[in-house]
Amino acid sequence: MKLIETKYSYSFLDIQPLSDYHCLVIPKFHGAKLHNIPDDYLADILPVVKKLSIALGLDQNNTPEGEGYNVLQNNGRIAHQIVDHVHFHLIPKNDAQSGLGIDWPSQETDFEKLGKLHAALKEKLEKL
């Protein structure tokens, strides 16, 4: 049930939805994980997600209490990826029961550890 097709991506309704109008947006380039997809394909995906969110009326109330939605993309089995092709979910969240439920097991901030992680990541980024 295709919705939008571009040169680089297409979208369709999910056949096992978490809520009404749950959509998928996928690149036309095959890759199992996000880092396998060329940038021009990735650059096309979020504008398609945005267009779908507007078509679904998810832009009507821009307050924190307004309608909500999740944009989800998983990489690898441990991160709950089942289909080995990159895909983005647009999941409308109209009430507490429908849509995506999330457990967010955040950690207390250890600023010393965070500073070390920051320095290590900045070093790696400079080499890319």
Long-range contacts (C-beta under 8 A, 24 or more apart in sequence): 3-52, 4-48, 4-51, 4-52, 6-44, 6-48, 7-44, 8-40, 8-41, 8-43, 8-44, 8-45, 9-41, 9-44, 9-45, 9-48, 11-48, 11-52, 11-90, 14-89, 17-91, 18-91, 18-98, 18-99, 18-100, 19-91, 19-92, 19-93, 19-94, 19-98, 19-99, 20-92, 20-94, 20-98, 21-56, 21-92, 22-89, 22-90, 22-91, 22-92, 22-99, 23-52, 23-89, 23-90, 24-87, 24-88, 24-89, 24-90, 25-49, 25-52, 25-87, 25-88, 25-90, 26-85, 26-86, 26-87, 26-88, 27-86, 30-85, 31-85, 31-86, 32-75, 32-81, 32-84, 32-85, 32-86, 33-75, 33-76, 33-81, 33-86, 34-73, 34-75, 34-86, 35-75, 36-86, 37-86, 45-88, 49-88, 49-90, 52-90, 53-90, 56-90, 56-92, 58-92, 67-92, 67-93, 67-94, 68-92, 68-93, 68-94, 68-99, 69-93, 69-99, 70-99, 70-100, 70-102, 72-100
